[in-house]
Amino acid sequence: MEIKMYDLKLKNFKGIKELEINFDGKDANIYGQNATGKTTIFDAFKWLFFDKDSNDRKDFNIKTLDVNNKPIHFLEHEVEATLIIDGQDMNFKKMLQEKWVKRRGQEQQEFAGHETSYWIDEVPVKKKDYEEKINNLIPENLFKLITDPLFFNNQMSWKERRELLINISGSNITDEMILDSDAKFNLLKENLGGRKIDDYKKVLASKIKELNNDKEKIPIRIDELTKTLITDHDINYEDLEKEKNMCNEELQKIDLEMTDIQARAKENMKKADQLAIAKNELNNLKFKLEVEHSQKYSSETINLNNEKTLLESKLRNIEKEYEERGLSIDQDKKRKEELYKKWDEVNNLKLEFDPNSFICPTCKREYETDKKEEIKKEFETNLNNHKESQKQAINKEGQAINARITDNEQVRTNLQAEIIETNKRLEEIRARLEDIAKQPIENFDITSLPQYKDKIKEVEDLEEKVINLASEDTTELQTKKSNILEQINNIDKQLNERTVQEKTKLRIEELEKEEENISQRIQELESQEYQIEEFTKTKVELLENAINSNFEIVRFRLFDTQINGGLVECCDTLVNGVPYSDVNNAHKIIAGLDIIKALSKFYNTTAPIFIDNRESINKLCEIDTQIISLVVTQDPKLRIEVI
């Protein structure tokens, strides 16, 4: 596709009141001093198609300013261009203007923002259709790439540049092809396990970092354990073992002697237990005999007291319910009075009209008489419906309250009768209990009973035997046993120290072996990293050769070698071997033209190229496309020369 600019028109754009340039699809030089509007022409071209200026900024001012650097209002800011696309003319026009509105009741207009209008071939279109048409002709990024020599290196990130260069290189070199090209990559291919090189590189880096962290901790742990080792002592562990065995033998003798004493004490305890059982049986017998004697007097009393307790509890519950039912009746009657008042309030509701109800919310005008009557009828209907609904609710609640009052009054009548009956029965029980309490109780001598006498004789005999028992003191044996146990404990501490020392030495050996294994593992992983670097170097050479073959002046470096020999991805532009950032402006433009030439060839698309600061370049490289040069001269006003 060949795109050339036939003409370009500006109106009130960044200080240019009106300008028309007829390029007729040819090259042109635009001369003038600084700040005469040369770059503004490039800005207008970029804004027309992409809403951005020549520096790819979206938020830039296109309005004409007054002497105080304030925007001049009520101007239409226009840019229009006719392009020749493969021999066919196509006209694009865009206009930005302010929106001013006069609100109701105000004399002054108010600024309400901006609006942008679009035309294609003089036909008004929407923004979406305008942008879609341009993008269908040529994508925005490609348009910028082949019209601005500085866009590739100044506006794109290195990753975007790198991806673009790989795409235009025409190289179909894949990682799989490189892996299969040399037997030295066989192990790398096997380790990848289907993963991408970059992903596996991250895996290796993560594992090496983790292993190095583990390795750094080991010497610290070894040092800590080494400090706990005892290197200066003369303990004879064999003598300690013999001493411990002797102590255990002596301890066994003491335990046997104490066991015999405990056996004798156990027999004594058995006799004492027999005495305690006999005393308990005596007490139980006494209680049993006394209960049997008094049962003939107390049976009726117990029954009467039980009935009295039940009736008193029942009476309390009945009286409580009677009181609660009365409270409920009082509350319901109070609520009925409230409902009567509410009925009167609802019945006396009157309709009052808000004057704003008869004004249209949109146009703020008062409705016609018919419309107002219609609104009033609607309000009256709504009020009547509301009153009827409220009355029905009041009736329904009142009926429910009447039903509850009737039910509670009936229950209270029944409860009152039950209270009278219960009190009557309680009076009868209390009178009977008073009669029983007045009756004399017959004296009872339990010691006269033969079975009680026999039990007392048994207890006295057992008490005599227990008094004659001899008790043996084990205090001396306990003290001797405690001393031996303390001695064994001290020996165990020294023997345990030997075990701890042996375990510590074994742990140090394990850590040293672990450190050796980690070092070996790191070495293996670093070897795999080296294989990746070898792979990358091979890929770099193939990619850079494939890419650089498309350019005449510039060369590209896609990988940078670090101090440690590793490679990192980049995309550096070199002009005659010098980094792009270090060359002067002229060489940057020449490099940009060389890039545009290659891109135009690859995409088979050309478009007008704008070259700012053209005066710094003596000679351009040969390129078959329309070139518009912006040249700084002493001309006080713009001078346009179509070549």
C-alpha positions in Angstrom: 0.0 0.0 0.0 1.3 3.4 -0.9 0.0 6.4 1.0 0.9 10.0 0.1 -0.4 13.3 1.3 -2.1 15.5 -1.2 -2.8 18.5 1.0 -3.0 19.4 4.7 -5.2 22.2 6.2 -5.0 23.7 9.7 -7.4 26.2 11.3 -6.9 27.6 14.8 -4.5 24.8 15.7 -1.9 25.6 18.3 -1.5 29.2 17.3 -1.8 28.7 13.5 -4.9 30.6 12.6 -5.2 29.2 9.0 -2.8 27.3 6.8 -3.2 25.1 3.7 -0.3 23.2 2.2 -0.7 21.5 -1.2 1.9 18.7 -1.3 0.4 17.0 -4.4 1.9 13.7 -3.1 5.5 15.1 -3.5 8.3 15.7 -1.1 8.4 19.1 0.7 10.6 21.3 2.8 9.1 23.5 5.5 11.4 26.3 6.6 11.2 28.7 9.5 12.7 29.9 12.7 12.1 28.1 16.0 8.5 28.5 17.3 7.1 29.4 13.8 5.0 26.3 13.7 7.0 23.6 11.8 6.5 21.0 14.5 2.9 22.1 14.8 2.3 20.8 11.3 3.6 17.4 12.4 1.4 17.6 15.5 -1.6 18.4 13.4 -1.0 15.4 11.2 -0.6 13.0 14.2 -3.7 14.5 16.0 -5.9 14.1 12.9 -5.2 10.4 12.8 -4.3 9.4 16.4 -5.4 12.1 18.9 -1.7 12.6 19.8 1.1 15.0 19.1 4.5 14.3 17.4 5.8 13.2 20.8 3.0 10.7 21.1 1.3 12.6 23.9 -2.4 12.5 24.2 -2.9 15.4 26.7 -1.5 18.3 24.8 -3.1 21.7 24.1 -4.3 22.4 20.6 -6.2 25.6 21.4 -5.0 29.1 20.3 -3.9 31.2 23.3 -4.1 34.9 24.0 -1.3 37.2 25.2 -2.0 35.9 28.8 -1.6 32.3 27.7 -5.3 31.7 28.2 -7.4 29.8 25.6 -9.4 31.9 23.2 -13.0 30.7 23.5 -15.6 30.0 20.8 -13.1 28.9 18.2 -13.3 25.8 16.0 -10.0 23.9 15.9 -9.7 22.0 12.6 -7.3 19.7 10.8 -8.1 18.3 7.3 -5.9 16.2 5.1 -6.4 14.5 1.7 -4.4 11.3 1.3 -3.6 9.5 -2.0 -4.0 5.8 -1.2 -2.8 3.6 -4.0 -3.8 6.3 -6.5 -7.2 7.0 -4.9 -8.0 10.2 -2.9 -9.5 10.0 0.6 -10.3 13.0 2.7 -10.1 13.1 6.6 -11.3 16.0 8.7 -11.5 16.5 12.5 -12.8 19.5 14.5 -12.6 20.2 18.2 -15.0 22.9 19.6 -16.2 24.1 22.9 -19.7 23.4 24.2 -21.5 26.3 25.8 -25.0 26.1 27.3 -27.5 28.7 28.7 -29.4 27.2 31.6 -32.9 28.3 32.3 -33.1 31.5 34.3 -29.5 32.5 33.5 -28.3 35.2 31.2 -24.7 34.0 30.7 -23.7 30.9 28.9 -21.6 28.3 30.8 -18.7 26.2 29.5 -19.8 22.5 29.4 -16.7 20.8 28.0 -15.6 19.9 24.4 -16.9 17.9 21.6 -15.1 16.5 18.5 -16.6 16.0 15.1 -15.3 13.7 12.3 -15.7 13.5 8.5 -14.5 11.0 5.9 -14.8 12.2 2.3 -16.9 15.1 3.6 -19.4 12.6 5.2 -20.0 13.1 9.0 -19.1 9.9 10.9 -18.9 8.8 14.5 -15.6 8.5 16.3 -15.7 4.7 16.4 -16.3 4.5 12.6 -13.6 7.2 12.0 -11.0 5.3 14.0 -12.0 1.9 12.6 -11.6 3.3 9.0 -8.1 4.5 9.8 -7.1 1.3 11.5 -8.4 -0.8 8.6 -6.2 1.2 6.3 -3.1 0.9 8.4 -2.8 0.0 12.1 -1.9 2.9 14.4 1.5 1.6 15.5 2.5 0.8 12.0 1.4 4.2 10.8 3.6 5.9 13.5 6.5 3.6 12.8 6.7 4.4 9.1 6.0 8.2 9.4 8.3 9.1 12.3 12.0 8.2 12.1 12.3 8.6 15.9 9.2 6.6 16.9 10.9 3.1 16.9 13.7 4.0 19.2 12.2 6.7 21.3 8.6 5.6 21.8 8.7 1.8 21.9 10.0 -0.3 24.8 12.9 -2.6 24.1 10.7 -5.6 24.4 8.3 -4.2 21.8 11.2 -3.4 19.5 12.7 -6.9 20.0 9.4 -8.6 19.2 8.9 -6.5 16.1 12.4 -7.2 14.8 11.9 -11.0 15.3 8.6 -10.8 13.4 10.2 -9.0 10.4 13.3 -11.1 10.3 11.4 -13.8 8.5 13.3 -16.3 10.6 11.5 -19.5 11.5 14.2 -20.7 13.9 12.5 -22.4 16.9 14.0 -23.6 20.2 13.3 -27.1 19.1 15.4 -26.7 15.9 18.3 -25.4 17.9 18.0 -28.2 20.5 18.0 -30.8 17.8 20.9 -29.2 15.9 23.7 -30.3 18.3 24.2 -33.3 20.5 25.5 -31.1 23.3 21.9 -29.9 23.9 20.6 -33.5 24.4 20.8 -33.2 28.3 19.2 -29.8 28.2 16.3 -31.0 26.0 15.7 -33.9 28.5 15.8 -31.6 31.5 13.3 -29.2 29.9 10.6 -31.8 30.1 8.4 -29.8 27.7 8.9 -26.5 29.4 10.1 -23.3 27.7 13.8 -22.3 28.0 12.9 -19.1 29.8 10.6 -20.9 32.3 13.3 -23.6 32.9 15.9 -20.9 33.4 13.7 -19.4 36.1 13.3 -22.8 37.7 17.1 -23.3 37.8 17.7 -19.8 39.2 15.2 -20.4 42.0 16.6 -23.8 42.9 20.2 -22.5 42.9 19.2 -19.6 45.1 17.3 -21.9 47.5 20.3 -24.3 47.7 22.8 -21.5 48.3 20.6 -20.2 51.1 20.6 -23.7 52.7 24.4 -24.0 52.2 25.1 -20.7 53.9 23.2 -21.8 57.0 25.2 -25.1 57.4 28.5 -23.6 58.6 26.7 -21.6 61.2 24.9 -24.7 62.5 28.2 -26.7 62.5 29.9 -23.9 64.5 27.1 -23.8 67.0 27.3 -27.6 67.5 31.1 -27.5 67.7 30.9 -25.0 70.6 28.8 -27.5 72.6 31.5 -30.2 72.4 33.5 -30.8 75.6 37.2 -31.3 74.7 38.7 -30.9 78.2 37.6 -33.5 80.8 39.0 -36.8 82.3 35.8 -38.7 83.1 36.1 -42.5 83.3 32.8 -43.7 81.9 33.5 -47.4 82.7 34.0 -46.6 86.4 30.8 -44.6 86.4 28.9 -47.6 84.9 30.3 -49.9 87.7 29.3 -47.4 90.4 25.8 -47.2 89.0 25.4 -51.0 89.0 26.5 -51.1 92.7 24.0 -48.4 93.6 21.2 -50.3 91.8 22.1 -53.5 93.8 21.9 -51.6 97.1 18.6 -50.0 96.0 17.1 -53.4 95.3 18.1 -54.6 98.9 16.4 -51.5 100.4 13.2 -52.1 98.3 13.0 -55.7 99.5 13.3 -54.7 103.1 10.7 -52.0 102.7 8.4 -54.4 100.9 8.4 -56.7 104.0 7.6 -53.8 106.3 4.8 -52.8 104.0 3.4 -56.3 104.0 3.2 -56.3 107.8 1.7 -52.9 107.8 -0.9 -54.1 105.3 -2.0 -56.8 107.7 -2.4 -54.2 110.5 -4.4 -52.0 108.1 -6.7 -54.9 107.4 -7.6 -55.2 111.1 -8.1 -51.5 111.3 -10.4 -51.7 108.3 -12.4 -54.5 110.1 -12.8 -52.2 113.1 -14.1 -49.3 110.9 -16.5 -51.6 109.1 -17.9 -52.9 112.4 -18.4 -49.3 113.7 -20.2 -48.4 110.6 -22.4 -51.4 110.8 -23.2 -50.4 114.5 -24.3 -46.9 113.4 -26.4 -48.3 110.6 -28.1 -50.8 113.0 -28.9 -48.0 115.4 -30.4 -45.9 112.7 -32.5 -48.8 111.3 -33.9 -49.7 114.7 -34.8 -46.0 115.5 -36.5 -45.6 112.1 -38.5 -48.7 112.5 -39.8 -47.5 115.9 -40.7 -44.0 114.6 -42.2 -45.1 111.3 -45.6 -45.9 112.8 -45.8 -42.2 113.9 -44.2 -40.5 110.9 -45.7 -42.2 107.8 -48.9 -40.1 107.8 -46.9 -36.9 108.5 -44.6 -37.5 105.6 -47.5 -38.1 103.2 -49.3 -35.0 104.4 -46.2 -32.8 104.1 -45.5 -34.1 100.6 -49.1 -33.3 99.5 -48.8 -29.8 101.2 -45.6 -29.0 99.3 -47.2 -30.0 95.9 -50.4 -28.0 96.6 -48.4 -24.9 97.7 -46.3 -25.1 94.5 -49.5 -25.5 92.4 -51.1 -22.5 94.1 -48.2 -20.3 93.3 -48.3 -21.3 89.7 -52.1 -20.7 89.5 -51.9 -17.3 91.2 -49.0 -16.3 88.8 -50.9 -17.2 85.7 -54.0 -15.4 87.1 -52.0 -12.2 87.5 -50.3 -12.6 84.0 -53.7 -13.0 82.4 -54.9 -9.9 84.1 -51.9 -7.9 82.8 -52.5 -9.2 79.3 -56.2 -8.0 79.5 -55.1 -4.5 80.7 -52.6 -4.2 77.8 -55.2 -5.3 75.2 -57.7 -2.8 76.5 -55.1 -0.1 76.3 -54.3 -1.1 72.8 -58.1 -0.9 71.9 -58.1 2.7 73.0 -55.1 3.4 70.8 -56.9 1.8 67.8 -60.0 3.9 68.4 -57.8 7.1 68.2 -56.0 5.7 65.2 -59.4 5.1 63.5 -60.4 8.7 64.0 -57.0 9.9 62.7 -57.3 7.8 59.5 -61.0 8.8 59.1 -60.1 12.5 59.4 -57.2 12.5 56.9 -57.6 15.3 54.3 -55.9 15.7 50.9 -53.4 18.6 50.6 -51.7 19.3 47.2 -48.0 20.2 46.8 -47.8 23.0 44.1 -44.8 21.3 42.6 -46.9 18.3 41.8 -48.5 20.3 39.0 -45.2 21.3 37.4 -43.5 19.2 34.7 -40.1 18.0 36.1 -38.6 18.1 32.6 -39.6 21.5 31.2 -40.5 23.1 34.6 -43.9 24.4 33.2 -47.2 24.2 34.9 -49.6 21.5 33.6 -52.9 22.3 31.8 -56.2 22.3 33.8 -57.2 18.8 32.5 -53.9 17.4 33.5 -54.1 19.0 36.9 -57.6 17.6 37.5 -56.4 14.2 36.4 -53.5 14.4 39.0 -55.9 15.5 41.7 -58.2 12.5 41.1 -55.3 10.2 41.2 -54.2 11.6 44.5 -57.8 11.4 45.9 -58.1 7.7 44.8 -54.7 6.9 46.4 -55.8 8.6 49.6 -59.1 6.7 49.8 -57.4 3.4 49.1 -54.9 4.2 51.8 -57.7 5.0 54.3 -59.6 1.9 53.5 -56.5 -0.2 53.9 -55.7 1.3 57.3 -59.3 0.8 58.5 -59.3 -2.9 57.5 -56.0 -3.4 59.4 -57.4 -1.6 62.5 -60.6 -3.8 62.3 -58.6 -7.0 62.0 -56.3 -6.1 64.9 -59.3 -5.1 67.1 -61.1 -8.4 66.4 -58.0 -10.3 67.5 -57.7 -8.2 70.7 -61.4 -8.9 71.6 -60.9 -12.6 71.1 -57.8 -12.6 73.4 -59.7 -10.5 76.1 -62.6 -13.0 76.1 -60.3 -16.0 76.3 -58.2 -14.5 79.2 -61.3 -13.5 81.2 -62.7 -17.1 80.9 -59.4 -18.6 82.0 -59.2 -16.2 85.0 -62.7 -17.3 86.1 -61.6 -20.9 86.0 -58.3 -20.1 87.8 -60.2 -18.2 90.6 -62.3 -21.3 91.3 -59.2 -23.5 91.3 -57.4 -21.1 93.8 -60.4 -21.4 96.2 -60.4 -25.2 96.0 -56.7 -25.5 96.5 -56.7 -23.1 99.6 -59.5 -25.2 101.1 -57.5 -28.4 100.8 -54.3 -26.8 102.3 -56.3 -25.6 105.3 -57.4 -29.2 105.9 -53.8 -30.6 105.7 -52.4 -27.9 108.1 -55.1 -28.7 110.6 -54.3 -32.5 110.5 -50.5 -31.8 110.9 -51.2 -29.7 114.0 -53.2 -32.6 115.5 -50.4 -35.1 114.9 -47.8 -32.8 116.4 -49.8 -32.6 119.7 -49.7 -36.4 120.2 -47.0 -37.7 122.7 -44.1 -39.9 121.4 -43.3 -43.1 123.4 -39.7 -43.2 124.9 -37.4 -45.7 123.1 -34.2 -47.4 124.8 -32.2 -49.0 121.9 -29.5 -50.5 124.3 -32.1 -52.9 125.6 -32.2 -54.8 122.3 -30.1 -58.0 122.1 -28.9 -57.5 118.5 -27.6 -54.0 119.3 -25.7 -55.4 122.4 -24.0 -58.1 120.3 -22.7 -55.5 117.8 -21.3 -53.3 120.5 -19.4 -56.4 121.9 -17.9 -57.1 118.5 -16.7 -53.4 118.1 -15.0 -53.4 121.6 -13.1 -56.7 120.9 -11.7 -55.2 117.5 -10.7 -52.0 119.2 -8.6 -53.9 121.8 -6.7 -55.8 119.0 -5.9 -52.6 117.0 -4.6 -50.8 120.1 -2.0 -53.7 120.7 -0.7 -53.5 117.0 3.0 -52.4 116.7 4.0 -49.9 114.0 7.4 -50.0 112.3 9.3 -46.8 111.2 10.7 -46.7 107.6 12.2 -43.2 107.8 15.8 -44.3 107.9 15.3 -46.6 104.8 13.5 -43.8 102.9 16.5 -41.4 103.6 19.0 -44.0 102.5 17.0 -44.8 99.3 16.8 -41.0 98.5 20.5 -40.6 98.8 21.2 -43.6 96.5 18.7 -42.3 93.9 20.4 -38.9 93.9 23.7 -40.6 93.4 22.3 -42.6 90.4 20.9 -39.4 89.0 24.3 -37.6 89.1 25.9 -40.6 87.4 23.2 -40.6 84.7 23.8 -36.9 84.0 27.5 -37.6 83.3 26.6 -40.7 81.2 24.0 -38.7 79.2 26.7 -36.1 78.5 28.7 -38.8 76.7 25.6 -39.7 74.6 24.9 -36.0 73.7 28.6 -35.6 72.7 28.4 -38.6 70.4 25.1 -37.5 68.9 26.5 -34.0 68.3 29.6 -35.3 66.6 27.4 -37.5 64.4 25.2 -34.5 63.5 28.2 -32.5 62.6 29.3 -35.3 60.2 25.8 -35.3 58.7 25.8 -31.5 58.1 29.2 -31.7 56.5 28.0 -34.4 54.2 24.8 -32.4 53.5 27.0 -29.3 52.6 29.0 -31.5 50.2 25.8 -32.8 48.6 24.3 -29.3 48.2 27.6 -28.1 46.6 27.4 -31.0 44.2 23.8 -30.2 43.4 24.5 -26.5 42.8 27.3 -27.5 40.5 25.0 -29.7 38.5 22.4 -27.0 38.2 25.0 -24.4 37.2 26.1 -26.8 34.6 22.6 -26.8 33.2 22.6 -23.0 33.3 25.8 -23.0 31.3 24.0 -25.2 28.7 21.2 -22.7 28.5 23.8 -19.9 28.0 25.3 -22.0 25.1 21.9 -22.5 23.7 21.1 -18.8 24.0 24.4 -17.8 22.3 23.6 -20.0 19.4 20.1 -18.6 19.2 21.4 -15.0 19.5 23.8 -15.5 16.6 21.1 -16.9 14.3 18.5 -14.3 15.3 20.8 -11.3 15.0 22.1 -12.4 11.6 18.6 -13.0 10.4 17.4 -9.6 11.7 20.5 -7.5 10.7 20.3 -8.8 7.1 17.2 -6.6 6.6 19.0 -3.3 7.3 21.8 -1.3 5.6 22.9 1.2 8.2 21.7 0.0 11.6 22.5 -3.3 13.5 20.7 -4.7 16.5 22.1 -6.4 19.6 19.5 -8.6 21.1 21.5 -9.9 24.0 24.0 -8.3 26.4 26.9 -10.1 28.0 27.3 -9.5 31.7 30.5 -9.4 33.7 29.9 -13.0 34.9 29.5 -14.2 31.3 25.7 -14.5 31.5 23.4 -13.2 28.8 20.4 -11.0 29.3 17.8 -10.1 26.7 17.9 -6.6 25.3 17.3 -4.7 22.1 20.0 -2.1 21.5 20.2 -0.2 18.2 23.7 0.3 16.9 24.6 3.0 14.3 27.9 2.2 12.6 28.7 0.2 15.8 27.9 3.1 18.1 24.9 2.7 20.5 21.9 4.7 19.4 21.8 6.8 22.6 25.3 8.0 21.9 25.0 9.2 18.3 23.9 12.7 17.3 20.4 13.7 16.1 21.3 13.4 12.4 22.5 9.8 12.8 19.4 9.0 14.9 17.2 10.2 12.0 19.3 8.3 9.4 19.0 5.2 11.5 15.2 5.8 11.8 14.9 6.1 8.0 16.8 2.8 7.6 14.4 1.1 10.0 11.4 2.7 8.2 12.8 1.4 4.9 12.9 -2.2 6.2 9.5 -2.0 7.8 7.9 -0.5 4.7 9.4 -3.3 2.7 8.2 -6.0 5.1 4.7 -4.6 5.4 4.6 -3.5 1.8 3.3 -0.1 3.0 4.7 3.4 2.6 3.4 6.7 4.1 4.6 10.3 4.4 7.7 10.6 6.6 8.1 13.7 8.8 11.7 14.6 9.5 12.1 17.3 12.2 15.5 19.2 12.5 16.2 18.3 8.9 18.9 21.0 8.7 21.3 18.7 10.7 21.4 16.1 8.0 23.6 16.5 4.9 22.3 13.6 2.9 19.4 11.2 3.4 19.6 7.5 2.5 17.6 6.5 -0.5 14.0 5.7 0.3 11.0 5.5 -2.0 8.3 7.4 -0.1 7.1 11.0 0.4 9.3 13.0 2.8 8.3 16.2 4.6 11.3 17.9 6.1 11.0 20.5 8.9 14.1 22.8 8.6 15.2 25.5 11.0 16.2 28.7 9.1 16.2 32.4 9.6 12.8 32.8 7.9 10.5 34.7 10.3 7.5 33.0 8.9 6.8 29.5 7.5 8.1 29.0 4.0 7.0 25.9 2.2 8.8 24.4 -0.7 7.2 21.5 -2.6 9.9 19.5 -4.5 
